[in-house]
């Protein structure tokens, strides 16, 4: 966590923020392109993040999505929160259709496999995520869906 993390948590809890998600994502991707992937908005906020590249389930085209993440042992956790929108993010549907993804995390790119967490395993991961980003609880309260959690593991 960084110096700006408490501010990022406050901003991330603003209920109307999801309206600006397309602009936030565009800005983050532009910042990453300009810096060769060395800097993201979440880096500035002092939060762990990754660039997920998943194959579009309909188009077959690789799609990049910057995401908040959390290291979880030797694996990585991600959540399909979409800031608590009732619409699930498109990347969730893409990784469910094709669980082999490319991840850039801490300036390293690797192929990983995605697995959805459920039951007790999800609850333990959820508690871990809430320690890092308490807004996930607010996001889940905002929506009528249960936010899906995924575990990324290195491809053998």
N, C-alpha and C positions, 0 to 999 in steps of 0.2 A: 504494500500500500504506500501511496505517496502523499506528499503534502497537500495536494488538491483533491485527494480521494473523498474526504468528508463533503466538500463542495459538490463533487460529482454525484454523490449519493443524494444530496438534497435536490439537485437539478433533475436527476433521473426519476425522482418521485413526483414531479409536477404532472398533474393529470392530463394537461393538454399537450404535453411534449410529443406523444405519438403522432400528432398531426404533421409534425416536421420530420418524421423518420426518413422519408425519401431524400430530403435535403441533407440531413445528418449523414446518411449513408454515402451520398454523393461526395460530400465534403471529406469524409474519412478516406474514401477510395482515392480521391484526388491528392490528398496529403500523402498517402502511401505511394502513389505513382511518382510524385515529385521528389520524395525522399528515398526512392528505391526500396520501399518497405521498411525503412529504418524508424519511421515515426508514424504513430496513429493518434487519433483523438483520445483513445483510451490510454495510450502511453502517457499523454500529457496529464490525464487524470490519475495516473499512478495505478491503473488497473490492468490485470493480465488479459491478454486478448490474442486472437489468432485471425488469420485469413483462411476461411474455409472455401475450397474449390470443389463443387459438386457438379456432376453431370446433370443437365436438365432432363427430367424424365420424359418430356415430350419432344424437345428440340434436339437433345443429344449434345448440346453446346455446354462447355464448361462455364459455370457461373460462380463468381467470386462474391463472398459475403464476409465482411468484417464482423466478428462476434466477441462479446465478452466471454471469457472462459475461466476455468479454475483448474489448476493442476490437482490431480487426485491420485496420489502415489505416482506410479510411472505413466499413468493415463491422464486424460483431460476430460473435464465435464463441460458440456454446453447445454443451454436451455432454449427451447423454442418459445420464448416469452412474447416476442413482438411488442414489447412495452405494455402487455396486458390487453392487446387488441383481441377482439373476438375472432379475427381472422388469423389462422395459423400462418407463420412465415412460409414462403415458397420453398426455402431451402430444406425445410422439414420433409416436405413431400418428395423432394429430390433425393435426399439421403435414405429415405425409406424405400424408394424404388431402386437405388443403387448405393449400398452402404460402403463402397470403397471411395474414399475421398483423398484429396491432397490438402495438407495443412501446412501453413507457414506460421510457426510459433517460435518466438525468440530468435528470429532471423534464420531459422532452419526450416527447410521444406522437407516433408516426408509424406509417404503414403500411409494412410491409416484406415482402420475399419471402424464403422460406427455400429453401436448396439443401443437400442432403446432400453432404458431402465424402468422397471416396474416393481410394485410391491415394496417389501422391506429394503431392497437394494435402492429403489428410488428414494425412499424416505431418508435413508442415511446420506445419500448424495444431495438431497434437497437441503438438509440441515447444513451440510458443508457449504453449499452455494450461498445460503442465507448468511453465514458468517462473513462471507466476502462481500456480498451485494444484497443487503436486506430488502431492497426494492422488489426482489422477485416475489416476496409475499404480497406486496401491494399489487403487483401485476396480476398475480393469480386471483386476488380478491376482485379486481376490475373486470375479469372476464368470466364467461359462463363455461369455459373449458378448463380442463386440467392441463397445465403446462407440461409438455413432454420434455424429459431429460434424456440426454444421450451421453454415452461413454465412448471416447475415441481411444483406440489402442493401436500401437504400432503394428503394421502388417508384418507377419513373420517372413 
